[in-house]
Amino acid sequence: MARVGQLPSHADGLFQSAKIASESGMMTAMPKNSLANRRDDFPERVKLLLARRVNHRCSNPNCRRGTSGPHQSAEKSINVGFAAHITAAAPGGPRYDEALSNRDRCSAKNGIWLCGLCAKLIDSDALRFTVPFLHAWKHDAEAVARWEIEGGDKSHEAQREHLPIPPIYGISYHDARKLLIEAGWQPLATWWPHHLPDLNIQVGNGREFWGYGYNEIKSTCPTGFAFCRFEFRDAHRSRLAVVTAGEERAETKCQACVVSWFLDPAGSDLGAYLFAH
Ligand SMILES: [Zn+2]
C-alpha cells in the first residue's frame, strides 16, 4: 500500500518554485513559503483520494506510469505521484480560476493525479493543457480504474497485435485522421440506412464531422466538453477509438482536438463504458 499521505514535503514547493522560475526567467528557486499564505493546497486526504481513484497511476493516457512502489527498506514505500491542480492553487498560476472558492480550489474536483513529469508538463503549457483537456484525462483514467477493479480484463488487448499509433494527442482531428490513415489505420465507416445519420451524432459536432465525410464518427456527447468518438480498424482487426474535445466549426476556424485514444477490447465495450460512467 502506497503511503501517499506521506508525500515528500517538497512536493508542492517543487512546482511552485518551478513556476516562479519559469515566469520570471530565473532558474533559482524562490523560498517555497513566499506565497504559502495565498495557495490553496490539497489536504493530504485529498491527495490520497486522487491517487486511489486512478489506482495510483498517472492520469495522462499516454503515460499511465505507476506512481508508487517499494522502498529498499521493507518498512517504507516510495511515491513519485503528485496531486496536480486543474486550476491553479494561487493567482497567476496555470489555468487559475478566480471564480472558484478557496474550498473548491483545494477539493478533489480540482485535482488530477499525475506522475512528476506529467505534473510539470501540464503546468508548462496551459494553452495546450486546458481545463477541459485535463478533465477528459481524469474522466478516462477514473473510468479505466473502475473498469479494471470491476473485473475488466485487458490481457487480450495487450496480446493482440496492432499497428503503431502515431502521436495524435492534442492535434486537430483532421491532422490526427491523416496521420492514422498514413500509418495504416482505416476509418471504420458506419452505414446508416437511408443515409440518415444516427440520432447519436445529430448533436454537438456530429453534423459538422459528418459533413466532412468522416463517417467513422460513432457518437457525440453533449456534456459541454463536446466529446466525439471515432473508430478505426487495422490489418490485425484491432479497433482503435479516438476521442476529441472542443467545438468544430468551419466558419470560426474552431477545431476539436484529440484528448484520448484507446484500443477497444474485442468482445467487450470499454468505449461504451467510458462514456456511460
Ligand atoms: Zn505521467
Boltz pocket constraint, residues with backbone or C-beta under 6 A from the ligand:
constraints:
  - pocket:
      binder: B
      contacts: [[A, 58], [A, 59], [A, 60], [A, 63], [A, 64], [A, 65], [A, 114], [A, 115], [A, 116], [A, 117], [A, 118], [A, 119]]
      max_distance: 6.0
